[in-house]
Amino acid sequence: MEYKIEKEFGTKWVKGLRSRKFKKGKFKLYEPTTDCHCALGVAAVVNDFKFTKNGILAVKENGHLYLYDDEVVSMNLYAKITEMNDHDDLPFRKIADWIEANVEFI
């Protein structure tokens, strides 16, 4: 598969997307005024990344935070999820389906 993420990260992410605990937002990981998250914002929350008051992703308590490059989510996967969430406006369950079908959990 073209896309790979750590198994624990991916499992929590898909579960979070399917949980119905998050309101879907677009163009920001988290929007505090509406309490909305994009699909990548859900990944951050369920994997214990923290947000500042203005919705900017802050450093994870036990280390660095990256949602792209080689750290957690590759730039290609980041771009694909952003496209599905922001531009295609897919619901979280459809994004979760796509992740399960196209991302290898390692």
Phi, psi and omega in degrees: 000148181289325185253138179221140172217162179297140186303312182297317178300311183294320179297315178296321181298308181298317178300317178297318179296326181274351190288339185065016177275346186245135172277138184280131174237176180224150171073359176214145176300319180210135176243103186295332182290334179245356183056042180250147178236148167273176183300323178288329175295322175298316178303318181295313183296311185290345177254021171068027168279152184245152177251149172279177182302326183268011175089005177280137179292132182252175183294136175296143187304324184255025178160202182273162176236130173216132175254012179209191189060220185261001188287300184234307182235125180297157180300323178296317179291319177305313181295319181295315180295319178299316178301313181295319183285307190273319187263318178276343180055041178287145175291158182305322182296325178290322177294319177298317177301315181296316179302312181297326182276338190235356183241128177274126177269119185245000000 
